[in-house]
Amino acid sequence: MRSILITGCNRGLGLGLVKHLLKRADRPELLIATCRDMTKAQELQELSNSNKNVHILQFDVTEFDKHKQFATEVQKIVGDDGLNVLFNNAGTSPKYTRLPFVKPEQLMDTFRTNTVAPIILAKTLLPFLKQAAQKNISLPMGVQRAAIVNMSSILGSIQNNQDGGLYPYRCSKTALNQATATMRMDLKEDGIMAVALHPGWVRTDMGGSKAPLDVDQSTSAMVDFIYSMGESHNGGFYQYDGEKIPY
Ligand SMILES: NC(=O)c1ccc[n+]([C@@H]2O[C@H](COP(=O)([O-])OP(=O)(O)OC[C@H]3O[C@@H](n4cnc5c(N)ncnc54)[C@H](OP(=O)(O)O)[C@@H]3O)[C@@H](O)[C@H]2O)c1
């Protein structure tokens, strides 16, 4: 792949994805990493200073009135070759979400970040994804052509739900999964694939200290997986190591 854009790269899995992409011999020529606040992105800025291919853009995915301006900034970086991969990573998970405690604002805020923003960002950047898919028309489907990776969660799987609770988070990721399956249908003819990806339960601010995986384990496996994706993966739901998860 020539170019990839990842949201929410100042910490957690986003930062880990940037690090592991840079470790590859066939790393992207252009890696656009977004963060909401530059002052909280020290490590990302260091990576960008030592790697010319890392471009940082300040971006809150829920500021929909700024998406057009964001697209202009992305266009300046990718040029006429378009964008190969949009990785919707930024996400949020509120606490205290058992049924007696859940609040409408919590549900709506979580949907705004985890569901609405990835869909609207895909819409915003679609012309660039189409451009890359068209430029690489002779290549098979995959990141070398064009792909949307939506960071989902096993907690969004309806079939796997054994524990209940977490209404805002679960529902927002289930809806994101539906969006992924729908993108598969809508974008197939354009040569753009879409997958939903579960990173595993990982020790980040969101995952907490009891999670079994560290950021390196999850993100190195996810990077290997996205490079290996082909047409047969289109529209599917996978965990970090490529194992399929039921919707
Ligand atoms: N960790 C896990 O076990 C786990 C499991 C399943 C799925 N996931 C998913 O993996 C993704 C990354 O999670 P993580 O564990 O790395 O979480 P994290 O450590 O809490 O990091 C979340 C990232 O998302 C960014 N973000 C949140 N709201 C945003 C917004 N409105 N605009 C732009 N960026 C925003 C944060 O930026 P700020 O620093 O500015 O807040 C931060 O960079 C999420 O989609 C999450 O749902 C994680």
PDBQT file of the ligand as one rigid body, heavy atoms in Angstrom, charges set to zero:
ROOT
HETATM    1  N1  LIG A 301      -8.363  -1.882  24.061  1.00  0.00    +0.000 N 
HETATM    2  C1  LIG A 301      -9.211  -2.856  23.819  1.00  0.00    +0.000 C 
HETATM    3  O1  LIG A 301      -9.210  -3.904  24.521  1.00  0.00    +0.000 OA
HETATM    4  C2  LIG A 301     -10.178  -2.752  22.677  1.00  0.00    +0.000 A 
HETATM    5  C3  LIG A 301     -10.987  -3.870  22.413  1.00  0.00    +0.000 A 
HETATM    6  C4  LIG A 301     -11.888  -3.821  21.353  1.00  0.00    +0.000 A 
HETATM    7  C5  LIG A 301     -11.936  -2.701  20.547  1.00  0.00    +0.000 A 
HETATM    8  N2  LIG A 301     -11.152  -1.631  20.813  1.00  0.00    +0.000 N 
HETATM    9  C6  LIG A 301     -11.267  -0.462  19.922  1.00  0.00    +0.000 C 
HETATM   10  O2  LIG A 301      -9.997  -0.060  19.472  1.00  0.00    +0.000 OA
HETATM   11  C7  LIG A 301      -9.977   1.352  19.201  1.00  0.00    +0.000 C 
HETATM   12  C8  LIG A 301      -8.813   2.007  19.940  1.00  0.00    +0.000 C 
HETATM   13  O3  LIG A 301      -8.979   1.743  21.319  1.00  0.00    +0.000 OA
HETATM   14  P1  LIG A 301      -7.816   1.900  22.397  1.00  0.00    +0.000 P 
HETATM   15  O4  LIG A 301      -7.882   0.711  23.254  1.00  0.00    +0.000 OA
HETATM   16  O5  LIG A 301      -6.553   2.287  21.737  1.00  0.00    +0.000 OA
HETATM   17  O6  LIG A 301      -8.434   3.120  23.227  1.00  0.00    +0.000 OA
HETATM   18  P2  LIG A 301      -7.729   4.375  23.940  1.00  0.00    +0.000 P 
HETATM   19  O7  LIG A 301      -6.395   4.007  24.454  1.00  0.00    +0.000 OA
HETATM   20  O8  LIG A 301      -8.775   4.878  24.870  1.00  0.00    +0.000 OA
HETATM   21  O9  LIG A 301      -7.522   5.399  22.728  1.00  0.00    +0.000 OA
HETATM   22  C9  LIG A 301      -8.634   5.917  22.068  1.00  0.00    +0.000 C 
HETATM   23  C10 LIG A 301      -8.129   6.801  20.939  1.00  0.00    +0.000 C 
HETATM   24  O10 LIG A 301      -9.283   7.316  20.237  1.00  0.00    +0.000 OA
HETATM   25  C11 LIG A 301      -9.165   8.740  20.197  1.00  0.00    +0.000 C 
HETATM   26  N3  LIG A 301     -10.462   9.387  20.139  1.00  0.00    +0.000 N 
HETATM   27  C12 LIG A 301     -11.523   9.240  20.974  1.00  0.00    +0.000 A 
HETATM   28  N4  LIG A 301     -12.524  10.049  20.598  1.00  0.00    +0.000 NA
HETATM   29  C13 LIG A 301     -12.083  10.728  19.506  1.00  0.00    +0.000 A 
HETATM   30  C14 LIG A 301     -12.637  11.712  18.672  1.00  0.00    +0.000 A 
HETATM   31  N5  LIG A 301     -13.869  12.201  18.868  1.00  0.00    +0.000 N 
HETATM   32  N6  LIG A 301     -11.907  12.190  17.626  1.00  0.00    +0.000 NA
HETATM   33  C15 LIG A 301     -10.667  11.705  17.408  1.00  0.00    +0.000 A 
HETATM   34  N7  LIG A 301     -10.068  10.792  18.169  1.00  0.00    +0.000 NA
HETATM   35  C16 LIG A 301     -10.765  10.316  19.217  1.00  0.00    +0.000 A 
HETATM   36  C17 LIG A 301      -8.420   9.101  21.476  1.00  0.00    +0.000 C 
HETATM   37  O11 LIG A 301      -7.912  10.422  21.393  1.00  0.00    +0.000 OA
HETATM   38  P3  LIG A 301      -7.711  11.329  22.743  1.00  0.00    +0.000 P 
HETATM   39  O12 LIG A 301      -6.412  10.892  23.349  1.00  0.00    +0.000 OA
HETATM   40  O13 LIG A 301      -7.706  12.717  22.215  1.00  0.00    +0.000 OA
HETATM   41  O14 LIG A 301      -8.868  11.028  23.658  1.00  0.00    +0.000 OA
HETATM   42  C18 LIG A 301      -7.346   8.021  21.449  1.00  0.00    +0.000 C 
HETATM   43  O15 LIG A 301      -6.342   8.337  20.536  1.00  0.00    +0.000 OA
HETATM   44  C19 LIG A 301     -11.351   1.857  19.632  1.00  0.00    +0.000 C 
HETATM   45  O16 LIG A 301     -12.203   1.964  18.502  1.00  0.00    +0.000 OA
HETATM   46  C20 LIG A 301     -11.854   0.778  20.563  1.00  0.00    +0.000 C 
HETATM   47  O17 LIG A 301     -13.271   0.735  20.635  1.00  0.00    +0.000 OA
HETATM   48  C21 LIG A 301     -10.275  -1.623  21.862  1.00  0.00    +0.000 A 
ENDROOT
TORSDOF 0
